[in-house]
């Protein structure tokens, strides 16, 4: 299967400006393309992973990707898909966000060598552009009626919020990025999510008006669940690529819990698994859905891609702990992440010293037993666990040696009823 046919099979071609030309054009030589990333946070999220992986696919097919971080456009804010004006970020916030995103992109694309991918920041060429010069050079090529017809602008104009001149001008900045990258780096193709179609075609039109140049655009679908909601959204917020914002365990668990209806698309969009394996996983979901082979493979591939082998190993270990494996050498942060929804009680650390804290008292204070009598029966009947190790002696005392991490002891009653004791 050729490259464009593979993109199409994976469902990654949503819109294309010249569908009859682009496949053969791509097959005809090494092309330079770009995708922009808005630095609204110091980390990309799961939704951003799809266009990053699209750039990665192009690079592996022999093309040269440009990852453009919007240090300049980030100061304005893209109105696309937004129902109200964004809060403007400070220069320091933007710089920190750009640095964070830069590191993540460098882990997913190959920037080495003279022909490697490029990582650019549009602030570098926009910071010295005066307002008057930009209006004369770029603004005069934008018919206002065309701008008003763009969905990102039209929707806001029809709302009660409206749109400021600042956000209205965003389209000019992104369009000029495409022209600049074409002139300086020979970039001829812009890719992005389907919500960027208006901005992409604006850049193509600007290049034609300014230089008579033919450029191309291609969009991929947005990463949505089967019910139309965005993937990567949880009750606790977005699922980020940064381990500091979303731990490897939480990232792994997100994909382990993806619904069957969303697995096939995720495997095609986000992994580099071959068609034969994805087809086999499709059959497995239909014939043996309880095995959850697709979810396990998806979680494994994406966690390794984003967090490396060590991150995947940590995520697997944490998962085993939650399902009863003995707890050993974990950190407070890891335990807090694994048992995020488990009740906890904070006790004075000194209670572990001397003779120690009676396990009977600990079970009661942690809420795993209503009385000391119930706690003793739980222990004697083999239903009490400390750090997932069974305790059958009702006289057991907890000491500093029972800490599962720096300050936490994990108690369990029965198979699934957990509580944490945090020592202050």
HELIX and SHEET records of a PDB file:
HELIX    1   1 UNK A    3  UNK A    9  1                                   7    
HELIX    2   2 UNK A   19  UNK A   27  1                                   9    
HELIX    3   3 UNK A   46  UNK A   60  1                                  15    
HELIX    4   4 UNK A   73  UNK A   75  5                                   3    
HELIX    5   5 UNK A   91  UNK A  108  1                                  18    
HELIX    6   6 UNK A  123  UNK A  126  1                                   4    
HELIX    7   7 UNK A  131  UNK A  137  1                                   7    
HELIX    8   8 UNK A  139  UNK A  141  5                                   3    
HELIX    9   9 UNK A  144  UNK A  149  1                                   6    
HELIX   10  10 UNK A  151  UNK A  157  1                                   7    
HELIX   11  11 UNK A  165  UNK A  168  1                                   4    
HELIX   12  12 UNK A  170  UNK A  185  1                                  16    
HELIX   13  13 UNK A  194  UNK A  196  5                                   3    
HELIX   14  14 UNK A  197  UNK A  211  1                                  15    
HELIX   15  15 UNK A  248  UNK A  256  1                                   9    
HELIX   16  16 UNK A  260  UNK A  270  1                                  11    
HELIX   17  17 UNK A  275  UNK A  287  1                                  13    
HELIX   18  18 UNK A  289  UNK A  291  5                                   3    
HELIX   19  19 UNK A  293  UNK A  322  1                                  30    
HELIX   20  20 UNK A  332  UNK A  338  1                                   7    
HELIX   21  21 UNK A  349  UNK A  352  5                                   4    
HELIX   22  22 UNK A  359  UNK A  365  1                                   7    
HELIX   23  23 UNK A  372  UNK A  380  1                                   9    
HELIX   24  24 UNK A  400  UNK A  402  5                                   3    
SHEET    1   A 6 UNK A  15  UNK A  16  0                                        
SHEET    2   A 6 UNK A 216  UNK A 220 -1                                        
SHEET    3   A 6 UNK A 187  UNK A 193  1                                        
SHEET    4   A 6 UNK A  32  UNK A  37  1                                        
SHEET    5   A 6 UNK A  64  UNK A  69  1                                        
SHEET    6   A 6 UNK A 118  UNK A 121  1                                        
SHEET    1   B 2 UNK A 233  UNK A 234  0                                        
SHEET    2   B 2 UNK A 237  UNK A 238 -1                                        
SHEET    1   C 5 UNK A 344  UNK A 347  0                                        
SHEET    2   C 5 UNK A 417  UNK A 423  1                                        
SHEET    3   C 5 UNK A 408  UNK A 413 -1                                        
SHEET    4   C 5 UNK A 384  UNK A 386 -1                                        
SHEET    5   C 5 UNK A 389  UNK A 390 -1                                        
SHEET    1   D 2 UNK A 357  UNK A 358  0                                        
SHEET    2   D 2 UNK A 397  UNK A 398 -1                                        
END                                                                             
